[in-house]
């Protein structure tokens, strides 16, 4: 159970860092670069949320 909590905590921290960085670059970079970085950040965030869901569901104790 302890390993599951550690993995989920690391995933949530990564998600938060990616979202913060994506929003920062979205608003500070020129138009197309900001949209690209925001889109990549959204894609990574969705993938990490899916990973967190399956780790939470299927992790053996």
Secondary structure as UniProt FT lines:
FT   HELIX           2..28
FT   HELIX           31..58
//
